Amino acid sequence: MQARFRRGQKKSLEEANQMLQMQAWQEVERARQGQRDAESKLSSLEAEVQKMRVEMAAMKRDAEHYSHQSHYLTPKPMFYGFFKEEKC
């Protein structure tokens, strides 16, 4: 009778141990999936930041180019000094 009871206890302990191991492995898998998701999100954000850097560099080049161009293209008054009073 006691042997049967001990076997029953041993079996229930083994089942409990197996259940704990399964839960631990599931938790490990959830953690790994979470890490993969976080790495994927980080990669996407890094790509987006790089794209923004490239766009900003292009905008800066364009701004410098147009700044230099506008210096040369700024219209100068054609009759500058034409209406100044002349001293005799």
C-alpha angles and dihedrals in degrees: 000000000000091000090054089048091050091049089051091050091047091049093049090048090051091049091048090049091050090049091051091048091050091050091048092051091047090051090049090051092049090050091049091049090049090051091049090049091049092048090049092050091047091050091051092049092048090052090049091050091049090050090051091049091053091048092048092049090051091049090049092050090048092049092050091046094050091044090056092043094049090054089061096036098048105121114244119210107264095214099041106167093006093118096042115120111255117223116226 
